[in-house]
C-alpha cells in the first residue's frame, strides 16, 4: 500500500495544499492499525506517548515504548505489530518544511541522530533506544496535541500557528533527543553525531582524518570504518559535500568574489574548488551564480536531501 501525499493530506488535514499535519493515533486492533505501507514523498516523525509495541521496517523490527522517537523517511515500508494500547503522535511533513530550519538544526546532535538514516538504521537492533529527555517530553507532547487539534481548523492564521509549533517541536527534538542506553557501539554513534554537528558548524576549518578520529576518541582505522558504515560516505567526501553546499548558498546570496567564497568554505585552490563544484552541480560556480538568482537550478545529483545526508524524499 502506498499513500501519495496529496491524497493523504486531503484525508487528514484541513488544508490540502499544506504538507504539514499531526495525528494522534491509538493502536488497539488491526482495524485501527494499517499493515505494511509507505508514503510517497513525505517524512513521518513518530513519538510514542504511552503503551508499547513493535515497529517493523523492511527486514528490521524493534520494540517501542513511551518516550521513543523515530523517523520514517519517504518510501520506507513500515508497520506496527504486537501493540498494547500503543498511543503515538505522527508528525507528517514534506521536505520543504524541513529545509526551512535545516541549516540551523543540523548543528545539534539530536538532529543528526534522528535524521541521519544510516545512523538510525544501523543502531536499531532489537529495541529503539532513541528517546527524548524526560524533562522535555511533556512540552513536546503538549505541542503535538495542539498541532493535532489544528488539523481540522481553517481559521486565518492557523497555518502560521501550526508552522510555529512545528518549529518548536523540531527544536526540542534536535536539542533533547539521545540514546537511552550505553554501550560501546552507541557511544560511537553519539560521538559521530557530535562530529557531524561540529563539521556543520566549522566546515571551513582545517580537518584531517587524524583530527576527526581524535574528536571521536577513536583510532583512525576504526573511525574511518564507523564513519562510512553510518553515513555511507568517507569522512573527507562528507566534508567536501558540506563545503560545496555552503559555497552554493553563498553564490546565491552574496556578491563576494569566487576566490573569497572558496576560501570561506575551506578551499585554498580556486581551480580545485571549481572542479569539485561542477562535479556536484554540473555547472561552474561562475555560471551557477549568473543564473541561480533568476531560476531554480537542479540540486546536486538531483537531491538536496542527499547532499545534506537526510533520508531521500
C-alpha positions in Angstrom: 0.0 0.0 0.0 1.3 3.5 -0.9 -0.1 6.8 0.2 0.6 9.6 -2.2 1.0 12.9 -0.3 -1.9 14.8 -1.9 -4.4 12.1 -1.1 -3.0 11.7 2.4 -3.2 15.4 3.3 -6.7 15.6 1.8 -7.9 12.9 4.2 -6.1 14.0 7.3 -5.6 17.8 7.1 -7.9 20.8 6.7 -5.5 22.3 4.1 -5.0 20.1 1.1 -2.1 22.2 -0.2 -0.2 22.4 3.1 2.1 19.5 3.6 2.2 19.5 7.4 -0.1 17.7 9.7 0.0 16.0 13.1 -2.2 13.0 14.0 -2.8 11.3 17.3 -3.4 7.5 16.9 -4.2 4.8 19.4 -3.4 1.3 18.1 -5.7 -1.2 19.7 -6.6 -3.7 16.9 -6.0 -4.3 13.2 -9.0 -2.2 12.5 -7.1 1.0 13.5 -3.7 -0.2 12.5 -2.7 -0.4 8.8 -0.4 -3.2 7.6 2.7 -2.7 5.6 2.5 0.7 3.9 4.7 3.5 2.7 4.3 7.2 1.9 5.4 8.7 -1.4 7.4 11.8 -0.6 6.9 13.0 2.9 8.5 12.2 6.3 6.8 10.7 9.3 8.2 11.5 12.7 6.8 9.3 15.4 6.6 10.0 19.2 5.4 7.2 21.4 3.3 8.6 24.2 2.2 5.5 26.1 1.8 1.8 25.7 4.2 -0.4 23.8 4.5 -2.4 20.6 6.9 -3.2 17.8 7.8 -1.2 14.7 8.8 -3.1 11.6 10.7 -1.6 8.7 11.7 -3.8 5.8 13.6 -6.7 7.4 14.0 -5.0 10.8 11.7 -5.0 13.8 12.3 -3.3 17.2 10.4 -2.7 20.4 9.0 0.8 21.0 7.6 2.3 24.2 6.8 5.6 25.9 9.4 8.3 25.2 10.7 6.7 22.0 11.0 8.9 18.9 11.9 7.8 15.4 11.8 8.9 11.8 10.1 7.0 8.9 11.6 8.5 5.7 9.8 8.7 2.4 9.2 5.4 0.6 10.1 3.2 3.5 7.8 0.3 4.1 6.8 0.0 7.7 4.0 -1.1 10.1 3.2 -1.7 13.8 2.8 -5.1 15.4 2.2 -6.6 18.8 0.8 -3.3 20.1 -0.7 -2.9 23.5 -2.6 0.4 23.9 0.1 2.0 21.7 -0.6 5.7 21.6 1.5 7.7 19.2 1.7 11.1 17.5 2.5 11.0 13.8 4.1 14.3 12.6 3.9 14.3 8.8 5.7 16.9 6.7 7.1 17.4 3.2 10.8 18.2 2.7 10.1 22.0 2.2 9.2 22.4 5.9 12.4 20.7 7.0 14.5 22.8 4.7 13.3 26.0 6.5 15.4 25.1 9.6 17.9 22.6 8.2 21.0 24.7 8.3 20.4 25.7 12.0 19.1 22.4 13.5 21.6 20.2 11.7 24.2 21.6 14.1 22.6 19.8 17.0 23.4 16.2 17.9 19.8 15.2 18.3 19.0 16.2 14.8 21.8 14.1 13.4 20.6 11.1 15.4 17.1 11.4 14.1 17.7 12.4 10.5 20.8 10.5 9.6 19.1 7.5 8.1 22.2 5.3 8.1 23.0 6.0 11.7 19.5 5.2 12.8 19.1 2.1 10.7 22.5 0.7 11.9 21.7 1.3 15.5 18.2 -0.2 15.8 18.8 -3.8 16.6 16.1 -5.3 18.8 14.9 -2.2 20.5 14.6 1.5 19.8 16.6 3.4 22.4 16.3 6.8 20.8 14.5 8.9 23.3 13.5 12.4 24.4 14.8 13.7 27.7 12.1 13.3 30.3 12.2 17.0 31.1 11.4 17.9 27.5 8.9 15.1 26.9 5.8 16.9 28.4 6.5 20.0 26.3 6.7 18.0 23.1 3.6 16.1 23.8 1.7 19.3 24.6 2.8 20.9 21.3 1.9 17.8 19.3 -1.5 17.8 21.0 -2.1 21.4 19.9 -1.0 20.6 16.4 -3.3 17.6 16.3 -6.3 19.9 17.1 -5.3 22.3 14.4 -5.6 19.7 11.7 -9.3 20.3 11.5 -9.1 24.1 11.7 -9.3 26.5 8.7 -9.2 29.9 10.5 -6.9 32.7 9.2 -3.5 32.5 10.9 -3.8 28.8 11.8 -1.2 27.8 9.2 1.3 30.2 10.7 0.4 28.9 14.2 0.9 25.3 13.0 4.2 26.1 11.5 5.4 27.8 14.6 4.6 24.8 16.7 6.3 22.5 14.2 9.5 24.6 14.5 9.3 24.4 18.3 8.9 20.6 18.2 11.8 20.2 15.8 14.0 22.4 18.1 13.1 20.3 21.2 13.8 17.1 19.4 17.1 18.3 17.9 18.2 19.5 21.3 16.9 16.8 23.6 16.9 13.5 21.7 19.5 11.0 22.9 20.2 7.3 23.2 18.6 5.7 26.3 21.3 3.1 26.8 25.0 3.0 26.9 27.4 0.6 25.2 30.5 0.9 23.1 28.6 0.9 19.8 26.0 3.5 20.9 28.8 5.7 22.3 30.5 5.6 18.9 27.2 6.7 17.2 26.9 9.5 19.7 30.4 10.7 19.1 29.9 10.6 15.3 26.7 12.6 15.6 28.6 15.2 17.6 31.3 15.3 14.9 28.7 15.8 12.2 27.5 18.8 14.1 31.0 20.1 14.5 31.7 19.7 10.8 28.4 21.5 10.0 29.4 24.5 12.2 33.1 24.6 11.3 33.2 23.2 7.7 35.9 25.8 6.7 38.4 24.7 9.4 41.4 22.5 8.6 40.2 18.9 9.2 42.2 15.8 8.7 41.3 12.1 9.4 43.5 12.3 12.4 41.7 15.3 13.8 38.3 13.8 13.2 39.2 10.5 14.7 40.7 12.3 17.8 37.4 14.2 18.1 35.5 10.9 18.3 38.1 9.3 20.6 38.7 6.6 18.0 41.7 5.2 16.2 41.9 6.2 12.5 41.1 2.8 11.1 38.1 2.4 13.5 36.9 5.9 12.8 37.1 5.5 9.0 35.2 2.2 9.2 32.4 3.5 11.5 32.0 6.8 9.6 31.4 5.0 6.3 29.1 2.5 7.9 26.9 5.1 9.4 27.0 7.8 6.7 27.7 5.7 3.6 30.5 8.2 2.8 34.1 8.7 3.6 34.9 11.5 6.1 36.7 13.6 3.5 33.9 13.2 1.0 31.3 14.2 3.6 33.2 17.3 4.5 33.7 18.2 0.8 30.0 18.0 0.1 29.2 20.2 3.1 31.7 22.8 1.8 30.3 22.7 -1.7 26.8 23.1 -0.4 27.7 26.1 1.6 29.5 27.6 -1.4 26.3 27.3 -3.4 24.4 29.2 -0.8 27.0 32.0 -0.8 27.0 32.2 -4.5 23.3 32.8 -4.4 23.2 35.2 -1.5 26.4 37.2 -1.5 28.4 39.3 -4.0 31.8 38.2 -2.8 34.4 37.2 -5.3 34.7 33.5 -6.1 38.1 33.3 -4.5 36.7 34.8 -1.3 33.8 32.3 -1.3 36.1 29.4 -1.9 38.4 30.4 0.9 35.5 31.0 3.3 34.3 27.4 2.6 37.6 25.8 3.3 39.2 25.7 -0.2 42.7 27.0 -0.8 42.8 26.4 -4.6 40.2 28.1 -6.8 40.7 25.6 -9.6 40.1 22.6 -7.3 37.0 24.4 -5.9 35.6 24.9 -9.4 36.2 21.3 -10.5 34.6 19.9 -7.3 31.6 22.3 -7.6 31.0 21.3 -11.2 31.2 17.6 -10.1 28.2 18.1 -7.9 26.2 20.8 -9.7 27.1 20.0 -13.3 27.9 23.7 -13.8 30.8 26.0 -12.9 30.5 28.3 -9.9 30.5 31.5 -12.1 27.7 30.1 -14.3 25.8 29.0 -11.2 25.9 32.5 -9.7 24.8 34.1 -13.0 21.6 32.1 -13.3 20.8 31.0 -9.8 19.1 34.2 -8.7 16.6 34.1 -11.6 15.8 30.4 -11.9 15.6 27.2 -9.9 18.7 25.1 -10.6 18.7 21.4 -10.2 20.2 20.3 -6.9 23.5 18.4 -6.8 22.9 14.9 -8.1 19.2 15.7 -8.2 18.5 16.0 -4.5 19.4 18.4 -1.7 18.5 15.8 0.8 21.2 13.5 -0.5 23.8 16.3 -0.1 22.8 17.1 3.4 22.5 13.4 4.4 18.8 13.3 5.0 16.6 10.4 4.0 15.7 11.0 0.4 12.3 12.3 -0.4 
